[in-house]
Amino acid sequence: MSRTTSRRGLVPLSIAILMLAPALTAATPLGPPPSSEDQGLELVENWWESTIMDLDGDRIHDAIWIAAENNHHQYLDEDGRISVIVDFDSTPTPEDQAMIEAEVGFETQFRYWLIDSIAGTIELERLHDLDQTP
């Protein structure tokens, strides 16, 4: 075998190694394998108290206030109501739904069955009242 033939074989092999090296190093674990305890997501209690979605700490998603001031899209209806999703700490009962409807004029649009929430509309000025309901 001549020198030229052996060099021709090295060029494709070198290219293949250069192409595969980044993928192989990315697939190599850097630390010990996770234990069986680390397999699931760690639940963080009261995550809503330190979320970046409520930087002002009023327990209402900051995007609500941005949407209300938006001049490009109509987030408020003609009655000054905005669509929201109300999260509960447990599955809301029909009594919970009736209570927020009676207490703050919430108009239910949809009941979620897989998450503890109810979607509906409320007057923008009543959002803090909604937060204060039991």
N, C-alpha and C positions, 0 to 999 in steps of 0.2 A: 504494500500500500504506500502510495507516495505522500509526500508532505501536503500537497495541494488537496488531495482527497481527504486526509484527516482534518485539515482546516475547514473544509466544506461541511463536515459532520459536526464540528464544534460550533459553528455559527448558529445553526438552528437550535442546538442544545442550549447554547448561551442565551438565545432569545427566549426560549421556553422557560428557563430558570428565572430570567429577569421578569417575565410576566407573572410567574407563579409565586415568587418570593413575597410580594406585598400581601397577597391573599393568604398565604400560609402563616405569615407573622401576625396578621389580624385575627386569624382563627385560633391562635395559641392563647390559652388562658394565662393571665398574669398572676393570679393568686390561687389559693387553695379552693377546691370545689365547694360550692355552698352546701351547708348542712341542710338536713331535712326541715329544720325550723325556719330557714330563710327562704323556702320555696314560695311562700305566698306573700302577698302584699302586707306590709305592716299597717295595722289600723291605727290611725291617729285620732285620739279622742278630741272632740270639740275643734276639728279642723277649721270650722267656719269662723272661729274667733281670731284666726291669724291668716286668713286668706288674702292674696293680693287683689282679689276682686272687690274687696271692701276696705280700701286704704283709709277712708275717713272714719271707719269704725261704727257706722250707724246701723249696721246689720242689714243694709240694703245694697245690692250690687251697684257699684259706681256707674256702670253703663246705663242704668235707668236715668240718672240725672243728665248724662251726656245725650241720651236719646231724646229726652224731653226738650233740650235746648237746640236740637238739630233743626236746621232750616232747609236741608236738602230732601229729607224724607218725612213723611207724616206718621210719627209714632203715636201721637195722641189723636184720638178720634174727635169728632165734633163736640162731644160732651166733656172733653178734657180727661178722658180715661185712657189708661195705658195697659197693654197686655203684660201680665207677669205670671210667673210660676211661683207658687207658695210652697216652700219645703216645710215638712213636718218632722218631728223627732220620732214618729212612729206612723204606721199606716193610718191616714185620716179616715175617720168614721163619717157616716152621713150627718151625725150630730156636729162634728167639727166643721163640715162644709156649711151646714145651716147656720152655725154660729158666726163664721166670718162673713157670710152673706148678710145676716141681720145686723151685726155689730158695725161693719164698715162699708156696707153696700157693695161687697164683692160680687161680681157676676161670673159664675162658673161657666167655663167653656169646655173643659175636658178634665176627666178624672183619670189619673195614671194608676195602673194596677200593679206595675212592677217597681215603681219607685214611690216614695212617700211624699207625693206632691199633687197639687191641684192647680190647673191653669185657668186663668180668667182675666177679667179687666177690673180696674179700680180707678177711682179718681186720683190723680197724681197727688193731690193734697192730703189724701187719706193713707198714704203708704206708711207713715210713722204710726198711725193708729192701728194699722194691720199688724205691725211688728209688736205692738203692745198687747194684742189679744192673747189670752191664755193658751 
